[in-house]
Amino acid sequence: MVMTTNVTECINSCLKFVRQLPMLTLAEFIRNMLHRWFHDHHRAVQSMRYQLTDAAHLMMLKRVKKCGYMTFNPVDWNIFSVKRSGKQWTS
């Protein structure tokens, strides 16, 4: 059994048709491909409106809205008391 990551699988599928090229040409192809990927990713990040992706930002807004009715009080450096609708939890 071989375990790979998504990045490895993605690169493998991109190299499917160029594996027969000479080593130097293959290395240049990989360098250009990664250059394009990093450039495209950088452009996408530059156009983001928030520090999070739009989907993550919307999820956080929903959770903040839901938590707006709760009060949090620290009990210890890693323990908090949470109150909501007359109920109280310690975690």
DAUR-V701046 format. One record per residue. N is the residue number from 1. RES is the residue in three letters. BURIAL is I if it has 24 or more other C-alpha atoms within 12 Angstrom, else O. Layout:
<<N:RES:BURIAL> <N:RES:BURIAL>>
This chain:
<<1:MET:O> <2:VAL:O> <3:MET:O> <4:THR:O> <5:THR:O> <6:ASN:O> <7:VAL:O> <8:THR:O> <9:GLU:O> <10:CYS:O> <11:ILE:O> <12:ASN:O> <13:SER:O> <14:CYS:O> <15:LEU:O> <16:LYS:O> <17:PHE:O> <18:VAL:O> <19:ARG:O> <20:GLN:O> <21:LEU:O> <22:PRO:O> <23:MET:O> <24:LEU:O> <25:THR:O> <26:LEU:O> <27:ALA:O> <28:GLU:O> <29:PHE:O> <30:ILE:O> <31:ARG:O> <32:ASN:O> <33:MET:O> <34:LEU:O> <35:HIS:O> <36:ARG:O> <37:TRP:O> <38:PHE:O> <39:HIS:O> <40:ASP:O> <41:HIS:O> <42:HIS:O> <43:ARG:O> <44:ALA:O> <45:VAL:O> <46:GLN:O> <47:SER:O> <48:MET:O> <49:ARG:O> <50:TYR:O> <51:GLN:O> <52:LEU:O> <53:THR:O> <54:ASP:O> <55:ALA:O> <56:ALA:O> <57:HIS:O> <58:LEU:O> <59:MET:O> <60:MET:O> <61:LEU:O> <62:LYS:O> <63:ARG:O> <64:VAL:O> <65:LYS:O> <66:LYS:O> <67:CYS:O> <68:GLY:O> <69:TYR:O> <70:MET:O> <71:THR:O> <72:PHE:O> <73:ASN:O> <74:PRO:O> <75:VAL:O> <76:ASP:O> <77:TRP:O> <78:ASN:O> <79:ILE:O> <80:PHE:O> <81:SER:O> <82:VAL:O> <83:LYS:O> <84:ARG:O> <85:SER:O> <86:GLY:O> <87:LYS:O> <88:GLN:O> <89:TRP:O> <90:THR:O> <91:SER:O>>
